[in-house]
Amino acid sequence: MTTSDRHVAPDGRAALAEPTRRVGPWWVAGISLANLALWMAYFGPLQVLLPSQVASIDPVGKEGSLALVTGAGAAVAMLLNPVAGALSDRTAGRFGRRHPWSLGGALVGAGALVLLAGQGSILGVAAGWCLAQAGLNAMQAALGAGVPDHVPVGQRGEVSGWIGIPQSLGVVLAVVLVTMVATTTESGYFLIAALVPLCVLPFVLTTHDPRLAARPPFEPRAFLRGFWISPRSHPDFFWAWLTRFLMQLGNAVATLYLLYFLTDAVGYERLFPGEKAEDGLLVLILIYTAAVVLTTVVAGVISDRLGRRRALVTVSGLISVVPAVMLAFWPQWPVATAGAAIMGVGFGIYLSVDNALVTQVLPAAEGRAKDLGVINIANSGPQVLGPVVAGPIVAGLGGYPVLYLTSAALALLGAGLVWKIRSVP
């Protein structure tokens, strides 16, 4: 039982109360494992399974087809995450507000991954990925509300750092599982699908999820208005959203075609005969993840102690510009490995500090999951726009050099706009 578990008001007020007691290591471990499942389910398909499946179906038009599949899935994510969050905020059942959505989303996402394994057309792959995104985003909306629901402000940088590690570690484990453990694309989907609910269950079964005293009345206009981000009504929330959107768009532009970049620009398979570009991608991900793990918790603790979130977000953006410029001018394997390490440091800082910053500018306790879902549009929206921006650039508007310079410009702009936020130091 965690610290937060022992102090639950019997009348349901704890569901909306601002947390004041620090959470314990078991709570952090449980939600981190659940997040690990989430990010494995996202990145296993995005980094390896979908590109490989799409390339086998449409080898000539693989770039455009992959953009269609990932863009459609991201559009579903952009819609479902805030809606699922809003419904989670209103859930008043005996099992709490968040756990039904965490476990239910995991089961739907796992079923969709199994469905994806049998698809042999681009349309079928797109439909399966959209269904997977629907389930996984419902799960993410519920898990994301765990920090403002349970963690006091003074501990949020540290906890966000621990929760941020699975986001990067999930990439590594997913790629390892679908390239080394699973022998085919189909078995890769099956393996990830089995792990998702298994990793969520411990958190759902062992942590308390405070119930609402009563379901709030439903007012359609107020419900719909809650999804609108206004720089007038909630300026800091708006600027936090825009900062994340630009930073994530820069990241999406840079990483969408990374596997193809290693094949076509770096010439990985020519440099290392007998190896596949997927092997090179795994090496880069391992380097990147090591840098993230070594950075994210430390940056979170520093931001908690200093109380200065904005400066560290800016530092992370400036660091992220460096590897983008390196890849733009020197598309070589040693440069790519160095860039992966630098990017890991920048993103490690960003993961913990920006997540903590966002929880401090949420408009109201009653709508934490919904508001975090709106913030998550800044994560999924770039997955929609990323292919729109990156596809034409790679196809003929300057190629990979212009692609990575565009990524650098977006990160730089996002790092500057964080200073528009006034309520957080």
Order of alpha helices (4+ residues) and beta strands (2+ residues): alpha-alpha-alpha-alpha-alpha-alpha-alpha-alpha-alpha-alpha-alpha-alpha-alpha-alpha-alpha-alpha-alpha
